[in-house]
């Protein structure tokens, strides 16, 4: 699976594998939304994981936009 651009099929396979392990039932009514949200979450995770952090970087105590 491509971390930056997961396909709907890849997201569906991940849902099929993980939902039973988590005790979730994803009905056909909600499946398209779950697939879309998983694709977005995986893209955002790839963006965060791509940030180049040094060994001494610390989280900011206050977030400022």
N, CA, C and O atoms as a Tripos MOL2 file, in Angstrom:
@<TRIPOS>MOLECULE
protein
  260   259    65     0     0
PROTEIN
NO_CHARGES

@<TRIPOS>ATOM
      1 N           0.8440   -1.1810    0.0000 N.3       1 UNK1
      2 CA          0.0000    0.0000    0.0000 C.3       1 UNK1
      3 C           0.8770    1.2270    0.0000 C.2       1 UNK1
      4 O           1.8270    1.3160    0.7780 O.2       1 UNK1
      5 N           0.5740    2.1630   -0.8530 N.am      2 UNK2
      6 CA          1.2780    3.4340   -0.9110 C.3       2 UNK2
      7 C           0.8260    4.2990    0.2560 C.2       2 UNK2
      8 O          -0.3700    4.5410    0.4160 O.2       2 UNK2
      9 N           1.7750    4.7730    1.0810 N.am      3 UNK3
     10 CA          1.4190    5.5440    2.2650 C.3       3 UNK3
     11 C           0.8220    6.8990    1.9180 C.2       3 UNK3
     12 O          -0.0170    7.4080    2.6610 O.2       3 UNK3
     13 N           1.2340    7.4900    0.8120 N.am      4 UNK4
     14 CA          0.7680    8.8370    0.5180 C.3       4 UNK4
     15 C          -0.5330    8.8670   -0.2870 C.2       4 UNK4
     16 O          -1.3130    9.8090   -0.1460 O.2       4 UNK4
     17 N          -0.7800    7.8810   -1.1090 N.am      5 UNK5
     18 CA         -1.9820    7.8600   -1.9380 C.3       5 UNK5
     19 C          -2.6380    6.4770   -1.9150 C.2       5 UNK5
     20 O          -2.5750    5.7520   -2.9080 O.2       5 UNK5
     21 N          -3.2630    6.1040   -0.8020 N.am      6 UNK6
     22 CA         -3.9080    4.7880   -0.7480 C.3       6 UNK6
     23 C          -5.1410    4.7460   -1.6530 C.2       6 UNK6
     24 O          -5.9330    5.6880   -1.6810 O.2       6 UNK6
     25 N          -5.2910    3.6650   -2.3780 N.am      7 UNK7
     26 CA         -6.4700    3.5160   -3.2350 C.3       7 UNK7
     27 C          -7.6490    3.0640   -2.3850 C.2       7 UNK7
     28 O          -7.4770    2.6240   -1.2490 O.2       7 UNK7
     29 N          -8.8420    3.1760   -2.9460 N.am      8 UNK8
     30 CA        -10.0400    2.7160   -2.2420 C.3       8 UNK8
     31 C          -9.9500    1.2170   -1.9710 C.2       8 UNK8
     32 O         -10.3770    0.7470   -0.9170 O.2       8 UNK8
     33 N          -9.3960    0.4710   -2.9210 N.am      9 UNK9
     34 CA         -9.2630   -0.9730   -2.7460 C.3       9 UNK9
     35 C          -8.3100   -1.3050   -1.5890 C.2       9 UNK9
     36 O          -8.5680   -2.2200   -0.8060 O.2       9 UNK9
     37 N          -7.2230   -0.5620   -1.4930 N.am     10 UNK10
     38 CA         -6.2720   -0.7840   -0.3950 C.3      10 UNK10
     39 C          -6.9150   -0.4410    0.9440 C.2      10 UNK10
     40 O          -6.7250   -1.1560    1.9280 O.2      10 UNK10
     41 N          -7.6710    0.6440    0.9830 N.am     11 UNK11
     42 CA         -8.3610    1.0270    2.2120 C.3      11 UNK11
     43 C          -9.3940   -0.0310    2.5940 C.2      11 UNK11
     44 O          -9.5330   -0.3630    3.7710 O.2      11 UNK11
     45 N         -10.1090   -0.5560    1.6200 N.am     12 UNK12
     46 CA        -11.1040   -1.5940    1.9040 C.3      12 UNK12
     47 C         -10.4580   -2.8560    2.4520 C.2      12 UNK12
     48 O         -10.9840   -3.4760    3.3760 O.2      12 UNK12
     49 N          -9.3130   -3.2400    1.8830 N.am     13 UNK13
     50 CA         -8.6080   -4.4260    2.3940 C.3      13 UNK13
     51 C          -8.1580   -4.2080    3.8400 C.2      13 UNK13
     52 O          -8.2370   -5.1190    4.6630 O.2      13 UNK13
     53 N          -7.6890   -3.0070    4.1400 N.am     14 UNK14
     54 CA         -7.2680   -2.6980    5.5010 C.3      14 UNK14
     55 C          -8.4580   -2.7340    6.4570 C.2      14 UNK14
     56 O          -8.3500   -3.2610    7.5640 O.2      14 UNK14
     57 N          -9.5810   -2.1830    6.0370 N.am     15 UNK15
     58 CA        -10.7960   -2.2270    6.8570 C.3      15 UNK15
     59 C         -11.2260   -3.6680    7.0910 C.2      15 UNK15
     60 O         -11.5600   -4.0460    8.2140 O.2      15 UNK15
     61 N         -11.2190   -4.4790    6.0260 N.am     16 UNK16
     62 CA        -11.6130   -5.8850    6.1500 C.3      16 UNK16
     63 C         -10.7070   -6.6360    7.1280 C.2      16 UNK16
     64 O         -11.1650   -7.5240    7.8470 O.2      16 UNK16
     65 N          -9.4260   -6.2780    7.1510 N.am     17 UNK17
     66 CA         -8.4830   -6.9630    8.0360 C.3      17 UNK17
     67 C          -8.5720   -6.4630    9.4790 C.2      17 UNK17
     68 O          -8.4720   -7.2530   10.4170 O.2      17 UNK17
     69 N          -8.7580   -5.1590    9.6540 N.am     18 UNK18
     70 CA         -8.6650   -4.5690   10.9890 C.3      18 UNK18
     71 C          -9.9800   -4.5110   11.7600 C.2      18 UNK18
     72 O          -9.9760   -4.6320   12.9850 O.2      18 UNK18
     73 N         -11.0940   -4.3300   11.0740 N.am     19 UNK19
     74 CA        -12.3760   -4.1710   11.7730 C.3      19 UNK19
     75 C         -12.6810   -5.3410   12.7100 C.2      19 UNK19
     76 O         -13.0600   -5.1080   13.8580 O.2      19 UNK19
     77 N         -12.5300   -6.6000   12.2590 N.am     20 UNK20
     78 CA        -12.8080   -7.7010   13.1840 C.3      20 UNK20
     79 C         -11.8590   -7.7210   14.3900 C.2      20 UNK20
     80 O         -12.2670   -8.0780   15.4950 O.2      20 UNK20
     81 N         -10.6170   -7.3440   14.1780 N.am     21 UNK21
     82 CA         -9.6620   -7.3230   15.2810 C.3      21 UNK21
     83 C         -10.0240   -6.2760   16.3210 C.2      21 UNK21
     84 O          -9.7240   -6.4320   17.5050 O.2      21 UNK21
     85 N         -10.6740   -5.2050   15.8680 N.am     22 UNK22
     86 CA        -11.0650   -4.1230   16.7590 C.3      22 UNK22
     87 C         -12.4980   -4.2890   17.2770 C.2      22 UNK22
     88 O         -12.9840   -3.4700   18.0570 O.2      22 UNK22
     89 N         -13.1580   -5.3470   16.8360 N.am     23 UNK23
     90 CA        -14.5270   -5.5940   17.2700 C.3      23 UNK23
     91 C         -15.5300   -4.6460   16.6240 C.2      23 UNK23
     92 O         -16.5740   -4.3530   17.2070 O.2      23 UNK23
     93 N         -15.2180   -4.1670   15.4240 N.am     24 UNK24
     94 CA        -16.0980   -3.2430   14.7260 C.3      24 UNK24
     95 C         -16.8170   -3.9380   13.5820 C.2      24 UNK24
     96 O         -16.2660   -4.8200   12.9230 O.2      24 UNK24
     97 N         -18.0530   -3.5250   13.3610 N.am     25 UNK25
     98 CA        -18.7920   -3.9850   12.1920 C.3      25 UNK25
     99 C         -19.0420   -2.7680   11.3140 C.2      25 UNK25
    100 O         -19.7330   -1.8360   11.7250 O.2      25 UNK25
    101 N         -18.4930   -2.7720   10.1230 N.am     26 UNK26
    102 CA        -18.6770   -1.6600    9.1900 C.3      26 UNK26
    103 C         -19.7410   -2.1030    8.1870 C.2      26 UNK26
    104 O         -19.4820   -2.9180    7.3020 O.2      26 UNK26
    105 N         -20.9390   -1.5520    8.3440 N.am     27 UNK27
    106 CA        -22.0410   -1.9310    7.4550 C.3      27 UNK27
    107 C         -21.8690   -1.2800    6.0970 C.2      27 UNK27
    108 O         -21.1220   -0.3120    5.9470 O.2      27 UNK27
    109 N         -22.5670   -1.8200    5.1130 N.am     28 UNK28
    110 CA        -22.4830   -1.2960    3.7450 C.3      28 UNK28
    111 C         -22.9510    0.1550    3.6680 C.2      28 UNK28
    112 O         -22.5000    0.9010    2.7990 O.2      28 UNK28
    113 N         -23.8390    0.5590    4.5550 N.am     29 UNK29
    114 CA        -24.3180    1.9430    4.5740 C.3      29 UNK29
    115 C         -23.1880    2.9160    4.8770 C.2      29 UNK29
    116 O         -23.1060    3.9860    4.2750 O.2      29 UNK29
    117 N         -22.3110    2.5420    5.8190 N.am     30 UNK30
    118 CA        -21.2520    3.4350    6.2710 C.3      30 UNK30
    119 C         -19.9060    3.1920    5.5930 C.2      30 UNK30
    120 O         -18.9900    4.0060    5.7170 O.2      30 UNK30
    121 N         -19.7850    2.0840    4.8820 N.am     31 UNK31
    122 CA        -18.4890    1.7010    4.3070 C.3      31 UNK31
    123 C         -17.8480    2.7710    3.4070 C.2      31 UNK31
    124 O         -16.6530    3.0260    3.5530 O.2      31 UNK31
    125 N         -18.5880    3.4100    2.4810 N.am     32 UNK32
    126 CA        -17.9380    4.4350    1.6400 C.3      32 UNK32
    127 C         -17.3340    5.5780    2.4560 C.2      32 UNK32
    128 O         -16.2510    6.0640    2.1290 O.2      32 UNK32
    129 N         -18.0140    6.0040    3.4990 N.am     33 UNK33
    130 CA        -17.4940    7.0670    4.3440 C.3      33 UNK33
    131 C         -16.2840    6.6300    5.1450 C.2      33 UNK33
    132 O         -15.3460    7.4040    5.3340 O.2      33 UNK33
    133 N         -16.3030    5.3940    5.6170 N.am     34 UNK34
    134 CA        -15.1710    4.8600    6.3760 C.3      34 UNK34
    135 C         -13.9540    4.7470    5.4630 C.2      34 UNK34
    136 O         -12.8400    5.0820    5.8660 O.2      34 UNK34
    137 N         -14.1620    4.2820    4.2480 N.am     35 UNK35
    138 CA        -13.0620    4.1720    3.2710 C.3      35 UNK35
    139 C         -12.4670    5.5510    2.9950 C.2      35 UNK35
    140 O         -11.2480    5.7170    3.0260 O.2      35 UNK35
    141 N         -13.3110    6.5300    2.7290 N.am     36 UNK36
    142 CA        -12.8360    7.8810    2.4360 C.3      36 UNK36
    143 C         -12.0630    8.4610    3.6210 C.2      36 UNK36
    144 O         -10.9870    9.0300    3.4360 O.2      36 UNK36
    145 N         -12.5960    8.3230    4.8260 N.am     37 UNK37
    146 CA        -11.9190    8.8600    6.0050 C.3      37 UNK37
    147 C         -10.6050    8.1400    6.2710 C.2      37 UNK37
    148 O          -9.6410    8.7710    6.7060 O.2      37 UNK37
    149 N         -10.5410    6.8410    6.0240 N.am     38 UNK38
    150 CA         -9.2810    6.1140    6.1950 C.3      38 UNK38
    151 C          -8.2490    6.5890    5.1830 C.2      38 UNK38
    152 O          -7.0780    6.7490    5.5270 O.2      38 UNK38
    153 N          -8.6640    6.8180    3.9420 N.am     39 UNK39
    154 CA         -7.7330    7.3320    2.9310 C.3      39 UNK39
    155 C          -7.1710    8.6940    3.3540 C.2      39 UNK39
    156 O          -5.9740    8.9440    3.2160 O.2      39 UNK39
    157 N          -8.0270    9.5590    3.8630 N.am     40 UNK40
    158 CA         -7.5780   10.8760    4.3190 C.3      40 UNK40
    159 C          -6.6260   10.7320    5.5020 C.2      40 UNK40
    160 O          -5.5830   11.3840    5.5400 O.2      40 UNK40
    161 N          -6.9770    9.8850    6.4630 N.am     41 UNK41
    162 CA         -6.1360    9.6920    7.6420 C.3      41 UNK41
    163 C          -4.7620    9.1470    7.2640 C.2      41 UNK41
    164 O          -3.7530    9.5650    7.8330 O.2      41 UNK41
    165 N          -4.7130    8.2170    6.3090 N.am     42 UNK42
    166 CA         -3.4270    7.6640    5.8760 C.3      42 UNK42
    167 C          -2.5760    8.7140    5.1710 C.2      42 UNK42
    168 O          -1.3580    8.7410    5.3450 O.2      42 UNK42
    169 N          -3.2080    9.5840    4.3720 N.am     43 UNK43
    170 CA         -2.4640   10.6690    3.7300 C.3      43 UNK43
    171 C          -1.9000   11.6380    4.7610 C.2      43 UNK43
    172 O          -0.7540   12.0730    4.6480 O.2      43 UNK43
    173 N          -2.7080   11.9770    5.7710 N.am     44 UNK44
    174 CA         -2.2380   12.8800    6.8230 C.3      44 UNK44
    175 C          -1.1250   12.2420    7.6420 C.2      44 UNK44
    176 O          -0.1660   12.9180    8.0160 O.2      44 UNK44
    177 N          -1.2420   10.9500    7.9240 N.am     45 UNK45
    178 CA         -0.1950   10.2530    8.6660 C.3      45 UNK45
    179 C           1.1180   10.2480    7.8980 C.2      45 UNK45
    180 O           2.1880   10.4020    8.4880 O.2      45 UNK45
    181 N           1.0380   10.0720    6.5840 N.am     46 UNK46
    182 CA          2.2480   10.0960    5.7630 C.3      46 UNK46
    183 C           2.8940   11.4810    5.7990 C.2      46 UNK46
    184 O           4.1190   11.6000    5.8210 O.2      46 UNK46
    185 N           2.0680   12.5190    5.8050 N.am     47 UNK47
    186 CA          2.5860   13.8820    5.8740 C.3      47 UNK47
    187 C           3.3120   14.1160    7.1990 C.2      47 UNK47
    188 O           4.4070   14.6780    7.2150 O.2      47 UNK47
    189 N           2.7160   13.6960    8.2920 N.am     48 UNK48
    190 CA          3.3410   13.8550    9.6080 C.3      48 UNK48
    191 C           4.6190   13.0270    9.6910 C.2      48 UNK48
    192 O           5.6300   13.5020   10.2070 O.2      48 UNK48
    193 N           4.5840   11.8110    9.1940 N.am     49 UNK49
    194 CA          5.7570   10.9340    9.2580 C.3      49 UNK49
    195 C           6.9070   11.4580    8.4050 C.2      49 UNK49
    196 O           8.0650   11.1190    8.6490 O.2      49 UNK49
    197 N           6.5980   12.2730    7.4160 N.am     50 UNK50
    198 CA          7.6530   12.7800    6.5440 C.3      50 UNK50
    199 C           8.3930   13.9790    7.1430 C.2      50 UNK50
    200 O           9.4010   14.4170    6.5880 O.2      50 UNK50
    201 N           7.9080   14.5120    8.2640 N.am     51 UNK51
    202 CA          8.5740   15.6580    8.8900 C.3      51 UNK51
    203 C           9.9510   15.2330    9.3910 C.2      51 UNK51
    204 O          10.0990   14.2150   10.0660 O.2      51 UNK51
    205 N          10.9550   16.0370    9.0440 N.am     52 UNK52
    206 CA         12.3260   15.7250    9.4400 C.3      52 UNK52
    207 C          12.5960   16.3160   10.8170 C.2      52 UNK52
    208 O          12.7440   17.5290   10.9600 O.2      52 UNK52
    209 N          12.6600   15.4550   11.8300 N.am     53 UNK53
    210 CA         12.9070   15.8930   13.1950 C.3      53 UNK53
    211 C          14.2950   15.4610   13.6360 C.2      53 UNK53
    212 O          14.7660   14.3760   13.2950 O.2      53 UNK53
    213 N          14.9340   16.3250   14.3940 N.am     54 UNK54
    214 CA         16.2450   16.0000   14.9370 C.3      54 UNK54
    215 C          16.1190   15.2390   16.2470 C.2      54 UNK54
    216 O          15.0250   15.1060   16.7950 O.2      54 UNK54
    217 N          17.2380   14.7440   16.7420 N.am     55 UNK55
    218 CA         17.2440   13.9690   17.9820 C.3      55 UNK55
    219 C          16.8200   14.7900   19.1990 C.2      55 UNK55
    220 O          16.3470   14.2320   20.1890 O.2      55 UNK55
    221 N          16.9840   16.0940   19.1300 N.am     56 UNK56
    222 CA         16.7020   16.9370   20.2890 C.3      56 UNK56
    223 C          15.4500   17.7870   20.1220 C.2      56 UNK56
    224 O          15.1980   18.6660   20.9460 O.2      56 UNK56
    225 N          14.6610   17.5490   19.0820 N.am     57 UNK57
    226 CA         13.4180   18.2950   18.8820 C.3      57 UNK57
    227 C          12.4010   17.8780   19.9360 C.2      57 UNK57
    228 O          12.2520   16.6970   20.2490 O.2      57 UNK57
    229 N          11.7110   18.8690   20.4720 N.am     58 UNK58
    230 CA         10.6880   18.6370   21.4950 C.3      58 UNK58
    231 C           9.3740   19.2160   21.0070 C.2      58 UNK58
    232 O           9.3770   20.1340   20.1870 O.2      58 UNK58
    233 N           8.2380   18.6970   21.4960 N.am     59 UNK59
    234 CA          6.9540   19.2730   21.1230 C.3      59 UNK59
    235 C           6.8150   20.6670   21.7260 C.2      59 UNK59
    236 O           7.3340   20.9350   22.8100 O.2      59 UNK59
    237 N           6.1240   21.5380   21.0300 N.am     60 UNK60
    238 CA          5.9010   22.8970   21.5220 C.3      60 UNK60
    239 C           4.8800   22.8700   22.6510 C.2      60 UNK60
    240 O           3.8910   22.1410   22.5630 O.2      60 UNK60
    241 N           5.0970   23.6530   23.7200 N.am     61 UNK61
    242 CA          4.1220   23.6740   24.8260 C.3      61 UNK61
    243 C           2.8300   24.3990   24.4330 C.2      61 UNK61
    244 O           1.7800   24.1600   25.0290 O.2      61 UNK61
    245 N           2.9050   25.2890   23.4230 N.am     62 UNK62
    246 CA          1.7490   26.0590   22.9770 C.3      62 UNK62
    247 C           1.7140   26.0370   21.4670 C.2      62 UNK62
    248 O           2.7310   26.2600   20.8110 O.2      62 UNK62
    249 N           0.5340   25.7650   20.9090 N.am     63 UNK63
    250 CA          0.3790   25.7900   19.4590 C.3      63 UNK63
    251 C          -0.0490   27.1810   19.0490 C.2      63 UNK63
    252 O          -1.0030   27.7310   19.6000 O.2      63 UNK63
    253 N           0.6560   27.7570   18.0790 N.am     64 UNK64
    254 CA          0.2690   29.0530   17.5330 C.3      64 UNK64
    255 C           0.1880   28.9380   16.0290 C.2      64 UNK64
    256 O           1.1170   28.4590   15.3770 O.2      64 UNK64
    257 N          -0.9470   29.3890   15.4740 N.am     65 UNK65
    258 CA         -1.1450   29.3250   14.0240 C.3      65 UNK65
    259 C          -0.6410   30.5840   13.3670 C.2      65 UNK65
    260 O          -0.7220   30.7180   12.1460 O.2      65 UNK65
@<TRIPOS>BOND
     1     1     2 1
     2     2     3 1
     3     3     4 2
     4     3     5 am
     5     5     6 1
     6     6     7 1
     7     7     8 2
     8     7     9 am
     9     9    10 1
    10    10    11 1
    11    11    12 2
    12    11    13 am
    13    13    14 1
    14    14    15 1
    15    15    16 2
    16    15    17 am
    17    17    18 1
    18    18    19 1
    19    19    20 2
    20    19    21 am
    21    21    22 1
    22    22    23 1
    23    23    24 2
    24    23    25 am
    25    25    26 1
    26    26    27 1
    27    27    28 2
    28    27    29 am
    29    29    30 1
    30    30    31 1
    31    31    32 2
    32    31    33 am
    33    33    34 1
    34    34    35 1
    35    35    36 2
    36    35    37 am
    37    37    38 1
    38    38    39 1
    39    39    40 2
    40    39    41 am
    41    41    42 1
    42    42    43 1
    43    43    44 2
    44    43    45 am
    45    45    46 1
    46    46    47 1
    47    47    48 2
    48    47    49 am
    49    49    50 1
    50    50    51 1
    51    51    52 2
    52    51    53 am
    53    53    54 1
    54    54    55 1
    55    55    56 2
    56    55    57 am
    57    57    58 1
    58    58    59 1
    59    59    60 2
    60    59    61 am
    61    61    62 1
    62    62    63 1
    63    63    64 2
    64    63    65 am
    65    65    66 1
    66    66    67 1
    67    67    68 2
    68    67    69 am
    69    69    70 1
    70    70    71 1
    71    71    72 2
    72    71    73 am
    73    73    74 1
    74    74    75 1
    75    75    76 2
    76    75    77 am
    77    77    78 1
    78    78    79 1
    79    79    80 2
    80    79    81 am
    81    81    82 1
    82    82    83 1
    83    83    84 2
    84    83    85 am
    85    85    86 1
    86    86    87 1
    87    87    88 2
    88    87    89 am
    89    89    90 1
    90    90    91 1
    91    91    92 2
    92    91    93 am
    93    93    94 1
    94    94    95 1
    95    95    96 2
    96    95    97 am
    97    97    98 1
    98    98    99 1
    99    99   100 2
   100    99   101 am
   101   101   102 1
   102   102   103 1
   103   103   104 2
   104   103   105 am
   105   105   106 1
   106   106   107 1
   107   107   108 2
   108   107   109 am
   109   109   110 1
   110   110   111 1
   111   111   112 2
   112   111   113 am
   113   113   114 1
   114   114   115 1
   115   115   116 2
   116   115   117 am
   117   117   118 1
   118   118   119 1
   119   119   120 2
   120   119   121 am
   121   121   122 1
   122   122   123 1
   123   123   124 2
   124   123   125 am
   125   125   126 1
   126   126   127 1
   127   127   128 2
   128   127   129 am
   129   129   130 1
   130   130   131 1
   131   131   132 2
   132   131   133 am
   133   133   134 1
   134   134   135 1
   135   135   136 2
   136   135   137 am
   137   137   138 1
   138   138   139 1
   139   139   140 2
   140   139   141 am
   141   141   142 1
   142   142   143 1
   143   143   144 2
   144   143   145 am
   145   145   146 1
   146   146   147 1
   147   147   148 2
   148   147   149 am
   149   149   150 1
   150   150   151 1
   151   151   152 2
   152   151   153 am
   153   153   154 1
   154   154   155 1
   155   155   156 2
   156   155   157 am
   157   157   158 1
   158   158   159 1
   159   159   160 2
   160   159   161 am
   161   161   162 1
   162   162   163 1
   163   163   164 2
   164   163   165 am
   165   165   166 1
   166   166   167 1
   167   167   168 2
   168   167   169 am
   169   169   170 1
   170   170   171 1
   171   171   172 2
   172   171   173 am
   173   173   174 1
   174   174   175 1
   175   175   176 2
   176   175   177 am
   177   177   178 1
   178   178   179 1
   179   179   180 2
   180   179   181 am
   181   181   182 1
   182   182   183 1
   183   183   184 2
   184   183   185 am
   185   185   186 1
   186   186   187 1
   187   187   188 2
   188   187   189 am
   189   189   190 1
   190   190   191 1
   191   191   192 2
   192   191   193 am
   193   193   194 1
   194   194   195 1
   195   195   196 2
   196   195   197 am
   197   197   198 1
   198   198   199 1
   199   199   200 2
   200   199   201 am
   201   201   202 1
   202   202   203 1
   203   203   204 2
   204   203   205 am
   205   205   206 1
   206   206   207 1
   207   207   208 2
   208   207   209 am
   209   209   210 1
   210   210   211 1
   211   211   212 2
   212   211   213 am
   213   213   214 1
   214   214   215 1
   215   215   216 2
   216   215   217 am
   217   217   218 1
   218   218   219 1
   219   219   220 2
   220   219   221 am
   221   221   222 1
   222   222   223 1
   223   223   224 2
   224   223   225 am
   225   225   226 1
   226   226   227 1
   227   227   228 2
   228   227   229 am
   229   229   230 1
   230   230   231 1
   231   231   232 2
   232   231   233 am
   233   233   234 1
   234   234   235 1
   235   235   236 2
   236   235   237 am
   237   237   238 1
   238   238   239 1
   239   239   240 2
   240   239   241 am
   241   241   242 1
   242   242   243 1
   243   243   244 2
   244   243   245 am
   245   245   246 1
   246   246   247 1
   247   247   248 2
   248   247   249 am
   249   249   250 1
   250   250   251 1
   251   251   252 2
   252   251   253 am
   253   253   254 1
   254   254   255 1
   255   255   256 2
   256   255   257 am
   257   257   258 1
   258   258   259 1
   259   259   260 2
@<TRIPOS>SUBSTRUCTURE
     1 UNK1         2 RESIDUE 1 A UNK
     2 UNK2         6 RESIDUE 1 A UNK
     3 UNK3        10 RESIDUE 1 A UNK
     4 UNK4        14 RESIDUE 1 A UNK
     5 UNK5        18 RESIDUE 1 A UNK
     6 UNK6        22 RESIDUE 1 A UNK
     7 UNK7        26 RESIDUE 1 A UNK
     8 UNK8        30 RESIDUE 1 A UNK
     9 UNK9        34 RESIDUE 1 A UNK
    10 UNK10       38 RESIDUE 1 A UNK
    11 UNK11       42 RESIDUE 1 A UNK
    12 UNK12       46 RESIDUE 1 A UNK
    13 UNK13       50 RESIDUE 1 A UNK
    14 UNK14       54 RESIDUE 1 A UNK
    15 UNK15       58 RESIDUE 1 A UNK
    16 UNK16       62 RESIDUE 1 A UNK
    17 UNK17       66 RESIDUE 1 A UNK
    18 UNK18       70 RESIDUE 1 A UNK
    19 UNK19       74 RESIDUE 1 A UNK
    20 UNK20       78 RESIDUE 1 A UNK
    21 UNK21       82 RESIDUE 1 A UNK
    22 UNK22       86 RESIDUE 1 A UNK
    23 UNK23       90 RESIDUE 1 A UNK
    24 UNK24       94 RESIDUE 1 A UNK
    25 UNK25       98 RESIDUE 1 A UNK
    26 UNK26      102 RESIDUE 1 A UNK
    27 UNK27      106 RESIDUE 1 A UNK
    28 UNK28      110 RESIDUE 1 A UNK
    29 UNK29      114 RESIDUE 1 A UNK
    30 UNK30      118 RESIDUE 1 A UNK
    31 UNK31      122 RESIDUE 1 A UNK
    32 UNK32      126 RESIDUE 1 A UNK
    33 UNK33      130 RESIDUE 1 A UNK
    34 UNK34      134 RESIDUE 1 A UNK
    35 UNK35      138 RESIDUE 1 A UNK
    36 UNK36      142 RESIDUE 1 A UNK
    37 UNK37      146 RESIDUE 1 A UNK
    38 UNK38      150 RESIDUE 1 A UNK
    39 UNK39      154 RESIDUE 1 A UNK
    40 UNK40      158 RESIDUE 1 A UNK
    41 UNK41      162 RESIDUE 1 A UNK
    42 UNK42      166 RESIDUE 1 A UNK
    43 UNK43      170 RESIDUE 1 A UNK
    44 UNK44      174 RESIDUE 1 A UNK
    45 UNK45      178 RESIDUE 1 A UNK
    46 UNK46      182 RESIDUE 1 A UNK
    47 UNK47      186 RESIDUE 1 A UNK
    48 UNK48      190 RESIDUE 1 A UNK
    49 UNK49      194 RESIDUE 1 A UNK
    50 UNK50      198 RESIDUE 1 A UNK
    51 UNK51      202 RESIDUE 1 A UNK
    52 UNK52      206 RESIDUE 1 A UNK
    53 UNK53      210 RESIDUE 1 A UNK
    54 UNK54      214 RESIDUE 1 A UNK
    55 UNK55      218 RESIDUE 1 A UNK
    56 UNK56      222 RESIDUE 1 A UNK
    57 UNK57      226 RESIDUE 1 A UNK
    58 UNK58      230 RESIDUE 1 A UNK
    59 UNK59      234 RESIDUE 1 A UNK
    60 UNK60      238 RESIDUE 1 A UNK
    61 UNK61      242 RESIDUE 1 A UNK
    62 UNK62      246 RESIDUE 1 A UNK
    63 UNK63      250 RESIDUE 1 A UNK
    64 UNK64      254 RESIDUE 1 A UNK
    65 UNK65      258 RESIDUE 1 A UNK
